[in-house]
């Protein structure tokens, strides 16, 4: 019920107006489940007795972000999933040295 309440909240509806909720109340002795169907047609069934509403919400957001990333790659003509060659993974990367907060503040004051 908590998950349903979160989905029906104004903020959630505004952030994803295409989201549709269908509530089917069980009358048998089976534990409550939440079935999520994503835009690509994949369905996931989640045990609502052992998973918190926040965890379910985060799982859905993570999966949605993955689907958006996949779509972006496919639209760019790239294969999915992205395969990174082993030799690329073994290369060293010097990284980027983050600037200190003090340096950033000094630069902002100069502007």
C-alpha positions in Angstrom: 0.0 0.0 0.0 2.9 2.4 0.7 4.3 1.8 -2.8 0.9 2.6 -4.3 0.6 5.7 -2.2 4.1 6.9 -3.5 3.1 6.2 -7.1 -0.1 8.2 -6.7 1.6 11.2 -5.2 1.4 14.4 -7.2 5.2 14.7 -7.6 5.5 11.1 -8.9 2.7 11.6 -11.4 4.2 14.9 -12.6 7.6 13.3 -13.1 6.2 10.4 -15.2 2.8 11.2 -16.6 2.9 8.2 -18.9 3.0 5.8 -16.0 -0.1 3.7 -15.6 -1.2 2.0 -12.4 -3.5 -1.0 -12.3 -4.5 -2.2 -8.9 -5.7 -5.8 -8.6 -6.5 -6.8 -5.0 -5.8 -10.4 -4.1 -8.5 -12.4 -2.4 -6.4 -15.6 -2.0 -3.7 -16.5 0.5 -0.8 -15.6 -1.8 1.6 -12.9 -0.7 1.2 -9.5 -2.3 3.2 -8.9 -5.4 3.9 -5.9 -7.5 4.3 -6.5 -11.3 6.1 -3.8 -13.2 6.0 -3.7 -17.0 8.7 -1.5 -18.5 8.4 0.3 -21.9 10.4 -2.5 -23.6 7.8 -5.0 -22.5 9.9 -6.7 -19.9 7.9 -7.6 -16.8 9.3 -8.0 -13.3 7.4 -9.4 -10.3 8.4 -8.1 -6.9 7.6 -9.7 -3.6 5.9 -6.9 -1.8 6.1 -8.6 1.6 9.9 -8.6 1.8 10.8 -5.5 -0.2 10.3 -2.0 1.1 8.4 0.6 -1.0 11.6 2.7 -1.2 13.6 -0.3 -2.5 11.0 -1.1 -5.1 10.9 2.6 -6.2 14.7 2.6 -6.5 14.8 -0.6 -8.5 12.3 0.8 -11.0 14.2 4.1 -11.3 17.5 2.2 -11.9 15.9 0.0 -14.5 14.3 3.0 -16.2 17.7 4.7 -16.4 19.3 1.6 -17.9 16.5 1.5 -20.5 17.1 5.2 -21.4 20.8 4.5 -21.7 20.2 1.5 -24.0 17.9 3.6 -26.1 20.4 6.4 -26.4 23.1 3.9 -27.6 20.8 2.2 -30.1 19.6 5.6 -31.5 23.3 6.5 -32.0 23.8 3.2 -34.0 25.8 1.5 -31.3 25.4 -2.1 -30.3 23.9 -3.0 -26.9 25.1 -4.0 -24.5 28.3 -2.0 -24.9 31.3 -4.3 -24.9 34.5 -2.8 -23.7 37.5 -4.7 -25.0 39.7 -6.3 -22.4 42.8 -4.3 -23.5 40.8 -1.1 -22.8 40.0 -2.2 -19.3 43.7 -2.9 -18.6 44.9 0.5 -19.7 45.8 3.0 -16.9 43.9 6.2 -16.7 45.6 9.2 -15.2 42.2 10.6 -14.1 41.4 14.2 -13.4 42.7 15.9 -10.3 39.8 17.6 -8.6 40.3 21.3 -7.8 40.1 22.2 -4.1 37.0 24.0 -2.9 39.1 27.0 -2.0 40.4 27.3 -5.6 36.9 27.2 -6.9 35.7 29.9 -4.5 38.6 32.2 -5.5 37.8 31.7 -9.2 34.1 32.5 -8.5 35.0 35.7 -6.7 37.1 36.9 -9.6 34.1 36.6 -11.9 
